[in-house]
Amino acid sequence: MRTLICGSLAFDSIMVFQDHFKHHILPDKIHMLNVSFLVPELRREYGGCAGNIAYNLKLLGGEPVIMATVGDDFGVYAERLDALHISRENIRHLAGSYTAQAFITTDLADNQITAFHPGAMNFSHENDASAARDIGLGIVSPDGREGMLNHCRQFHAAGIPFVFDPGQGMPLFSGAELLEMVDLADFVTLNDYEAELLQARTGLSLAALADRVKCLVVTRGEAGSHFHTGGTLIDIPVVPARAVVDPTGCGDAFRAGLLYGIAHGWDWEKTGQLASVMGSIKIEQRGGQNHVPDRAAISARLTAAFGSSL
């Protein structure tokens, strides 16, 4: 099934601070914050939510189709997508702009401080999700504000089931707008912080929000994830990683597992188990797209953790 992944394509500059932020940020001085972190480690990675989700879905044998807007500096990323056989047919180049750029600093406790330049992503509303061909499933992940709103409406109008994944884009929207996108979606996925923020913005409890979709998923870090569906809660445990190296892109890997399970008609428990495995595989490598397991390796991890397979 061709899955349309609406969201950002970005270059990630990832830095590691060899200490803890909490040792350098004084809580009673937040109003006059002026700190500098020495970061001896720096690397540039391919990223963006759409890019990361598509990469992981391709590892699973899915058919990701990216819809995004990019700038003049996108050439090397385009070559990478071609080498991975990931479709660029719905990626729009906007002359005179930069591709989105994320500057991520991670401390020794895996806390992150991120600065993000949206660049061409601000024009994501120029893409039309309903115009993509042969799409059976979609996801609206963090992107330009108007683009996210439009793509939710377009998926719904076209009758294409989709996942609403507001992520770090959530502060861009009012409570009414967030509730509209929840109501248009078939599925919603959040992390635990985003779940609290969505409840605060909409004034609705998590149970009430879950009642508006087929399934509402909340990832909870080391505590695993909760799948709220049909008035029940399915608790999916985390899959212990062989090494905890870098959390960047773990949520995107999880969402690829979610999309794969939905596309293949799996039950929510098995879908959640695959998503958990994908997050675990990702955290063992630096960057959002440097892990390279094939389907057999992913299936073996799924079997070892839960007794099932792809």
C-alpha positions, 0 to 999 in steps of 0.5 A: 500500500502506498502511504503518503507521508506529509511532513518535513524533510530536513538536515539535522546538525547534531551536537553532543554536550558532554555534561547535563543541562541541569548543571548549567541552567539555573531555575531561578534565572530562566528569565535572563537565560544566557548559556553556552554549551561546548559541543566537541561532537558535531555531525550532519544527518539526513532528517525531518519527520517525513524523511525519517518515517519514510526511511523506516517504512522502507526498511519494513518493505512498505511503500512510502511516498513523501510529500514535502517542500524543499530548498536549493540545497536539497540535491544530496538528499534527493540523491539519497532518496533515489538510492533508497528507491523512495519516491520524490514525485510529491516533493516540491522544490522552492527556489531561493529557499533553504531546506529545513534545518534542525540544530540539536544539542543532546546532553548525557541524559539524552535531554535535547535542546533544538533550534529549527529553521523551517525554510521551504517547509513554511510553504507546505500548504502549496502541496495537495495531499488529495492530488497524490496518486494511488494512496491508501493511507497517510500521515500528517506529521510536523510541517508548516502550519497551514500545510498541516491543516490543509493536508488533514482536510484533504485526506478526509475529503478524499476518504483516505484514512490517516494518522494525525501526528502533531508533534512539535507542531502542536504549539502552532495551533489553537485548541479548536484547530487541534480538535478539528484535526483530531476529528478529521483523522482516523488515528492520532499519535502523541508522546506523553508530553504532547498528550498532556498539551493536547488535553490542556489545549482542547479541554478534553480528557485523553479518554474523550479524545480517544473516543473521537478516533479509531485509536489514539497512541501515546508513547511513554519513553522507557515506560512503553506506549499506550494504545487507546482504542474502543474504550480499552487500553492496550499497554505495549512494553518497551523493547530493551535496546542493545545500547542506548546511543541517540534518541533522535528519530525514535518517535519517527521509527515508532510511527513507521511501525504504526503505519506498517501495522495499519496498512497490513490490517494487523491488530493493535497489539501486534502493531504496537509491538512492531512500533516498539521494536522499530524505536528500539532498533533506531535508538541503538544508532546515531542519527535518524537514518543510520540504522540498516536492518533488513526485514529479516533482522527486524522480524527476528527482533520482533520474534525475540521480543514478542513471539511474532514476525513480519 
